[in-house]
Amino acid sequence: MSADLRPLRLADAPAALALMRRAEGGLGRLPDEMDLPWMEEALAGALMGGLAIGAWEGSHLAGMIKTSRMPSVQFQHVLWDLTVAVDPESQGRGIGYRLLAELLANAAALTPRVERVELVVREGLTHAIRLYERVGFRREGRFERRFRLSDGTYEADLPMVLFL
């Protein structure tokens, strides 16, 4: 089944929260750190000048992507805090790639003009890094020992950027 892409709305927050909890292995929050007010705030931030897109398979939210515009006027050309989540049972079917492509196409049409899209990814998520590089993101640095795993070990976070 092919997923239908459409903008997310604040009313989609419960479905987005359920998806984020299922996809928690690649995210920077544990499931018990995610609640509906947090998800509503994240979606509201993305909807105020940024973007939020869902990949729907019928009534099931199989994937989502969101990014917010930086708040200061000096940074209005930047989208940041980009998050991609795909239901583990829907992974490997191109949903993440389609969401990224749709987000970038829509970002290019925003006003004020977006010139820079930023994300940060944990170095161990090599599949996500390959996906980001495939759509044009490049690494900009390295935050050593930024992400502490549940076993007490650390991974670096990798800031990545794509210029539109």
Buried (B, 14 or more C-beta within 10 A) or exposed (E): EEBEBEEBEEEBBEBBBBBBBBBBEBBEEEEEEBEEEBBBEBBEBBBEBBBBBBBBBEEBBBBBBBBBBBEEEEEBBBBBBBBBBBBEEBBEBBBBBBBBBBBBEBBEEBEEEBBBBBBBBBBBBEEBBEBBEEBBBEBEEEBEEBBEEEEEEEBBBBBBBBEB
